Amino acid sequence: MRVLIFHGYLLRGTGSNVYTSKLAEALRHLGHEVHVLCQDRDPRDLPWVDAIGTWAGSGWEVEVLREPVRATIYRPDIGTLLPVYVADRYEGFDARPFPACSDAEIAEYVARNVEAVRAVAERARPDVSLANHLVMGPAILARAGLRTAVKIHGSALEYVVKPHPERFMPWAREGLSAARTILVGSLHTGQSLWDALGAELQERTRLGPPGVDIEQFAPRAPQAAARELQALAEALAAGAGGHLDEAGEAAQEAGGADAFAMDHAAAGRALQRLDLGRDRLVAYTGKLIVSKGVDLLLAAWPLVLDAAPDARLVVVGFGAYRDGLMALQRALAAGDLEGARDIARAGRALEGGPRAPLHHLLTFLDSEAAAGEAYRRAAARLDDRVVWCGRLEHAELAHVLPACEAQVVPSTFPEAFGMVAAEAAACGALPISAAHSGLAEVTRTLAAAVGDEFAPLLSFGVGPRAVDDLADRITGWLRVCGDGRDRTRAALVATARERFSWDGVAAGVVAAGLGRLDELPLPS
């Protein structure tokens, strides 16, 4: 089969980027010919990429990296504006949320991509095509004349289409009109889609979650995990070397040419602070935005430290709310609850959005536990016991997670699928996730494997007791030892390997692109 995939972003970093890269790699592994349209600036270092197409005014110039060519990356010329779903930084682009783009700018972005897709389709003659996200990929493929499968990742639906229906609902409907199959990562995402765009879409909607590279994300023996983490830290720290001076920090903030290398060097230095001989690591990996609930995790960490003084939180990610989270940590460490309340009251204003209070965080900050001496004493250690790593490549996470005892997914906003939870499980780290949306569906799968004794540790409710309950789950797992811990880790690994492989995901995408609805499971 010849498969065309439209993904307007990079091939590393965030969830849909990783999905596209791993899907293309799996399709190639299964013997298909793959053609991916994206904006990745350096795809040649991806081992599955055989050729790179560059737009040359009215057609493609293709550079062959290796024979036979089974996977080709094409980079449409879209100018400097890259519309995104949440505020982000993309080197070389003016990355601007869709609602902040004018109608004329969006029309130009779509038109340039349509021209590029038509040229790829004429060259490749695809049997199957896939568009990522609800907007604008499906509309672009529809205007290029392709019948397609559409993968709903959640961010376009929740952050763009639903909040701004008058502008973006027509684009979504146009794109889905050409869709043979609509793939969702969970029943929750399917329900959100049907509620927004109509129940008639259920007939074409099927389950299509992302997968896990079960060879890359795998458990390690403790000593091997420690060696891998140390080697990664040393390699990253050596990449750009030295402490960032003011000019370096300014270049990093501006997203200059050396910013990514600087990010990696800073990540290496942060990882070098970890001591697996005495630290018990718990990880967060994901965007640093309000919706991810990292504020709850930070507020919970002194409760964890009071029960487990050797616990250390490793935060991997970047985003517009990083400064707000750092300010929250400083306030908590200083015992400044009123300063922390000010941060909680500001809410999304600290990431560039409207002022809106973080109610669950405020509830905890007003509690007796937060005002207690034990909490203040433990919070004073936050600067030492929380390590901020910044940006890491997805493959690099596979060297971090096996050294962690747990990973927390505290999102307060709906998630299409809990891929980071599945990856943690594949490494033998307990995934502790918010009990909602696609996260809850992954948790149910894992809970059935670990049994009644440890299943309650896998999730916590996002409500007034969110901070306390999250701390309770983390400390509950850190107290488990011996055979119970070994059995639970083995069950997590086995279930992840059985349920979340990429080859299975790729086969499902081909069936979806062909419109073979009866071969795909219904969301349930």
Rosetta blueprint (number, residue, H / E / L):
1 M L
2 R E
3 V E
4 L E
5 I E
6 F E
7 H L
8 G L
9 Y L
10 L L
11 L L
12 R L
13 G L
14 T L
15 G H
16 S H
17 N H
18 V H
19 Y H
20 T H
21 S H
22 K H
23 L H
24 A H
25 E H
26 A H
27 L H
28 R H
29 H H
30 L L
31 G L
32 H L
33 E E
34 V E
35 H E
36 V E
37 L E
38 C L
39 Q L
40 D L
41 R L
42 D L
43 P H
44 R H
45 D H
46 L L
47 P L
48 W L
49 V L
50 D L
51 A E
52 I E
53 G E
54 T E
55 W E
56 A L
57 G L
58 S L
59 G L
60 W E
61 E E
62 V E
63 E E
64 V E
65 L L
66 R L
67 E L
68 P L
69 V L
70 R L
71 A E
72 T E
73 I E
74 Y E
75 R E
76 P L
77 D L
78 I L
79 G L
80 T L
81 L E
82 L E
83 P E
84 V E
85 Y L
86 V L
87 A L
88 D L
89 R L
90 Y L
91 E L
92 G L
93 F L
94 D E
95 A E
96 R E
97 P E
98 F H
99 P H
100 A H
101 C L
102 S L
103 D H
104 A H
105 E H
106 I H
107 A H
108 E H
109 Y H
110 V H
111 A H
112 R H
113 N H
114 V H
115 E H
116 A H
117 V H
118 R H
119 A H
120 V H
121 A H
122 E H
123 R H
124 A H
125 R L
126 P L
127 D L
128 V E
129 S E
130 L E
131 A E
132 N E
133 H L
134 L L
135 V L
136 M L
137 G H
138 P H
139 A H
140 I H
141 L H
142 A H
143 R H
144 A L
145 G L
146 L L
147 R L
148 T E
149 A E
150 V E
151 K E
152 I E
153 H L
154 G L
155 S H
156 A H
157 L H
158 E H
159 Y H
160 V H
161 V H
162 K L
163 P L
164 H L
165 P H
166 E H
167 R H
168 F H
169 M H
170 P H
171 W H
172 A H
173 R H
174 E H
175 G H
176 L H
177 S H
178 A L
179 A E
180 R E
181 T E
182 I E
183 L E
184 V E
185 G L
186 S L
187 L H
188 H H
189 T H
190 G H
191 Q H
192 S H
193 L H
194 W H
195 D H
196 A H
197 L H
198 G L
199 A H
200 E H
201 L H
202 Q H
203 E H
204 R H
205 T E
206 R E
207 L E
208 G L
209 P L
210 P L
211 G L
212 V E
213 D L
214 I L
215 E L
216 Q L
217 F L
218 A L
219 P L
220 R L
221 A L
222 P H
223 Q H
224 A H
225 A H
226 A H
227 R H
228 E H
229 L H
230 Q H
231 A H
232 L H
233 A H
234 E H
235 A H
236 L H
237 A H
238 A H
239 G H
240 A H
241 G L
242 G L
243 H L
244 L L
245 D L
246 E H
247 A H
248 G H
249 E H
250 A H
251 A H
252 Q H
253 E H
254 A H
255 G L
256 G L
257 A L
258 D L
259 A H
260 F H
261 A H
262 M H
263 D H
264 H H
265 A H
266 A H
267 A H
268 G H
269 R H
270 A H
271 L H
272 Q L
273 R L
274 L L
275 D L
276 L L
277 G L
278 R L
279 D L
280 R E
281 L E
282 V E
283 A E
284 Y E
285 T E
286 G L
287 K L
288 L L
289 I L
290 V H
291 S H
292 K H
293 G L
294 V H
295 D H
296 L H
297 L H
298 L H
299 A H
300 A H
301 W H
302 P H
303 L H
304 V H
305 L H
306 D H
307 A H
308 A L
309 P L
310 D L
311 A E
312 R E
313 L E
314 V E
315 V E
316 V E
317 G L
318 F L
319 G L
320 A L
321 Y L
322 R H
323 D H
324 G H
325 L H
326 M H
327 A H
328 L H
329 Q H
330 R H
331 A H
332 L H
333 A H
334 A L
335 G L
336 D L
337 L H
338 E H
339 G H
340 A H
341 R H
342 D H
343 I H
344 A H
345 R H
346 A H
347 G E
348 R H
349 A H
350 L H
351 E H
352 G L
353 G L
354 P L
355 R L
356 A E
357 P L
358 L L
359 H H
360 H H
361 L H
362 L H
363 T H
364 F H
365 L H
366 D L
367 S L
368 E H
369 A H
370 A H
371 A H
372 G L
373 E H
374 A H
375 Y H
376 R H
377 R H
378 A H
379 A H
380 A L
381 R L
382 L H
383 D H
384 D H
385 R H
386 V E
387 V E
388 W E
389 C E
390 G E
391 R L
392 L L
393 E L
394 H H
395 A H
396 E H
397 L H
398 A L
399 H L
400 V L
401 L H
402 P H
403 A H
404 C L
405 E L
406 A E
407 Q E
408 V E
409 V E
410 P L
411 S L
412 T L
413 F L
414 P L
415 E L
416 A L
417 F L
418 G L
419 M H
420 V H
421 A H
422 A H
423 E H
424 A H
425 A H
426 A H
427 C H
428 G L
429 A L
430 L E
431 P E
432 I E
433 S E
434 A E
435 A L
436 H L
437 S H
438 G H
439 L H
440 A H
441 E H
442 V H
443 T H
444 R H
445 T H
446 L H
447 A H
448 A H
449 A H
450 V H
451 G L
452 D L
453 E L
454 F L
455 A H
456 P H
457 L H
458 L H
459 S E
460 F E
461 G L
462 V L
463 G L
464 P L
465 R L
466 A H
467 V H
468 D H
469 D H
470 L H
471 A H
472 D H
473 R H
474 I H
475 T H
476 G H
477 W H
478 L H
479 R H
480 V L
481 C L
482 G H
483 D H
484 G H
485 R H
486 D H
487 R H
488 T H
489 R H
490 A H
491 A H
492 L H
493 V H
494 A H
495 T H
496 A H
497 R H
498 E H
499 R H
500 F L
501 S E
502 W H
503 D H
504 G H
505 V H
506 A H
507 A H
508 G H
509 V H
510 V H
511 A H
512 A H
513 G H
514 L L
515 G L
516 R L
517 L H
518 D H
519 E H
520 L L
521 P L
522 L L
523 P L
524 S L
